[in-house]
């Protein structure tokens, strides 16, 4: 989207969403940085006969949480992967229509993921699955992921409205 976040939206729903989504993406980046630092420490510790128990488990959960934290930001800023070669000659109206279709598809996919990930969390909780070494319940990782998916839906609704406006211009 050409309408990036942080353009003085103030206290509007879009402005609030922009700040929340940007903060959540930064938190995802911090989680990813911590995972990298933990892995670097683990590699160095192994060279000196030490170990970092549970680093693999924490890496799995941390990377998953971080990846989902970036989805709403990518949606709101139009940073998802696109194939511009197919639309390079299209008019602004058609580009708006393509963006509208992409927003609808993203919204449908985000809703589907939220629904199924929630069911997955309930299953993980019901069956009492824990990580092997640290004994962390698997369902704990689902909580920030579900929040990310809810934010992604919010971002999809915003981009859907923006795209609809661009698609209707003549």
C-alpha positions as CSV (number, residue, x, y, z in Angstrom):
1,X,0.0,0.0,0.0
2,X,1.2,3.4,-0.7
3,X,-0.4,4.6,2.5
4,X,2.3,3.6,5.0
5,X,1.9,3.6,8.7
6,X,2.7,6.6,10.9
7,X,1.3,9.4,8.7
8,X,-0.3,11.4,11.5
9,X,-3.5,9.4,11.8
10,X,-3.8,10.5,15.4
11,X,-6.3,8.7,17.5
12,X,-8.2,7.2,14.6
13,X,-8.6,3.4,14.5
14,X,-6.0,3.3,11.7
15,X,-3.6,5.4,13.8
16,X,-4.0,3.2,16.8
17,X,-3.7,0.1,14.7
18,X,-0.5,1.4,13.1
19,X,1.1,2.0,16.5
20,X,0.1,-1.3,18.0
21,X,1.1,-3.2,14.9
22,X,4.4,-1.5,14.6
23,X,5.2,-2.1,18.3
24,X,4.2,-5.8,17.9
25,X,6.5,-6.1,14.9
26,X,9.4,-4.5,16.9
27,X,8.7,-7.0,19.7
28,X,8.9,-9.8,17.2
29,X,12.2,-8.4,16.0
30,X,13.5,-8.3,19.6
31,X,12.4,-11.9,20.1
32,X,14.3,-12.9,17.0
33,X,17.4,-11.0,18.2
34,X,17.2,-12.8,21.5
35,X,17.0,-16.1,19.7
36,X,20.1,-15.2,17.6
37,X,22.0,-14.2,20.7
38,X,21.0,-17.4,22.5
39,X,22.1,-19.5,19.6
40,X,25.4,-17.6,19.4
41,X,26.0,-18.2,23.1
42,X,25.1,-21.9,22.7
43,X,27.6,-22.3,19.9
44,X,30.4,-20.6,21.9
45,X,29.5,-22.5,25.1
46,X,29.8,-25.8,23.3
47,X,33.3,-24.9,22.2
48,X,34.3,-24.7,25.8
49,X,32.4,-27.8,27.0
50,X,29.3,-25.9,28.2
51,X,25.8,-26.2,27.1
52,X,22.6,-24.3,26.8
53,X,19.7,-26.7,27.6
54,X,16.6,-26.2,25.6
55,X,18.1,-23.8,23.0
56,X,16.5,-25.8,20.2
57,X,13.1,-25.6,21.8
58,X,13.3,-21.9,22.5
59,X,14.5,-21.3,18.9
60,X,11.5,-23.1,17.5
61,X,9.0,-21.2,19.6
62,X,10.8,-17.9,19.3
63,X,11.1,-17.9,15.5
64,X,7.5,-19.0,15.1
65,X,6.2,-16.2,17.4
66,X,8.5,-13.6,15.6
67,X,7.4,-14.7,12.1
68,X,3.7,-14.3,13.0
69,X,4.5,-10.9,14.6
70,X,5.7,-9.6,11.3
71,X,2.5,-10.5,9.3
72,X,0.3,-7.6,10.4
73,X,3.1,-5.1,9.7
74,X,3.7,-6.5,6.3
75,X,0.0,-6.3,5.5
76,X,-0.4,-2.7,6.7
77,X,2.7,-1.5,4.9
78,X,2.2,-3.5,1.7
79,X,5.4,-5.4,2.3
80,X,4.2,-8.8,1.4
81,X,5.8,-10.4,-1.6
82,X,4.2,-9.3,-4.9
83,X,4.8,-10.1,-8.6
84,X,5.0,-6.6,-10.0
85,X,6.1,-7.8,-13.4
86,X,2.5,-8.7,-14.1
87,X,1.1,-5.4,-13.0
88,X,3.8,-3.0,-14.3
89,X,1.7,-1.9,-17.2
90,X,-1.6,-1.8,-15.3
91,X,-3.6,1.4,-14.7
92,X,-3.9,2.7,-11.1
93,X,-7.5,1.5,-11.1
94,X,-6.5,-2.1,-11.9
95,X,-3.7,-2.0,-9.4
96,X,-6.2,-0.9,-6.9
97,X,-8.5,-3.8,-7.9
98,X,-5.6,-6.2,-7.6
99,X,-4.8,-4.8,-4.1
100,X,-8.4,-5.2,-3.2
101,X,-8.4,-8.9,-4.2
102,X,-5.1,-9.4,-2.3
103,X,-6.6,-7.8,0.8
104,X,-9.7,-10.0,0.6
105,X,-7.5,-13.1,0.1
106,X,-5.2,-12.1,3.0
107,X,-8.3,-11.5,5.2
108,X,-9.7,-14.9,4.4
109,X,-6.4,-16.6,5.0
110,X,-5.8,-14.7,8.3
111,X,-9.3,-15.7,9.5
112,X,-8.7,-19.3,8.6
113,X,-5.4,-19.4,10.4
114,X,-6.8,-17.8,13.5
115,X,-9.6,-20.3,13.6
116,X,-7.3,-23.3,13.1
117,X,-4.5,-22.1,15.3
118,X,-7.0,-21.5,18.1
119,X,-8.2,-25.1,17.7
120,X,-4.6,-26.3,17.7
121,X,-3.9,-24.4,20.9
122,X,-6.9,-26.0,22.5
123,X,-5.6,-29.4,21.4
124,X,-2.1,-28.8,22.7
125,X,-3.5,-27.7,26.0
126,X,-6.0,-30.6,26.3
127,X,-3.4,-33.2,25.5
128,X,-0.8,-31.6,27.9
129,X,2.0,-31.4,25.4
130,X,5.2,-30.0,26.8
131,X,8.7,-29.4,25.3
132,X,11.1,-32.2,26.1
133,X,13.9,-30.4,27.9
134,X,12.4,-27.3,29.4
135,X,8.9,-28.7,30.0
136,X,7.3,-25.6,28.6
137,X,3.6,-26.1,27.6
138,X,3.4,-26.0,23.8
139,X,0.2,-23.9,23.9
140,X,2.0,-21.0,25.5
141,X,3.5,-20.2,22.1
142,X,0.1,-20.0,20.6
143,X,-1.0,-17.0,22.7
144,X,1.2,-14.4,21.0
145,X,0.6,-16.1,17.6
146,X,-3.1,-15.8,18.0
147,X,-2.7,-12.1,19.0
148,X,-0.6,-11.7,15.8
149,X,-3.3,-13.2,13.7
150,X,-5.9,-11.0,15.3
151,X,-3.7,-8.0,14.5
152,X,-3.3,-9.3,11.0
153,X,-7.1,-9.4,10.6
154,X,-7.3,-5.8,11.8
155,X,-4.6,-4.8,9.3
156,X,-6.5,-6.6,6.5
157,X,-9.6,-4.7,7.3
158,X,-7.7,-1.4,7.1
159,X,-6.0,-2.3,3.8
160,X,-9.3,-3.6,2.4
161,X,-10.9,-0.3,3.0
162,X,-8.0,1.6,1.5
163,X,-7.8,-0.8,-1.5
164,X,-11.6,-0.5,-2.0
165,X,-11.1,3.3,-2.2
166,X,-8.3,3.0,-4.8
167,X,-10.3,0.4,-6.8
168,X,-13.3,2.7,-7.1
169,X,-11.4,5.6,-8.4
170,X,-11.8,6.2,-12.2
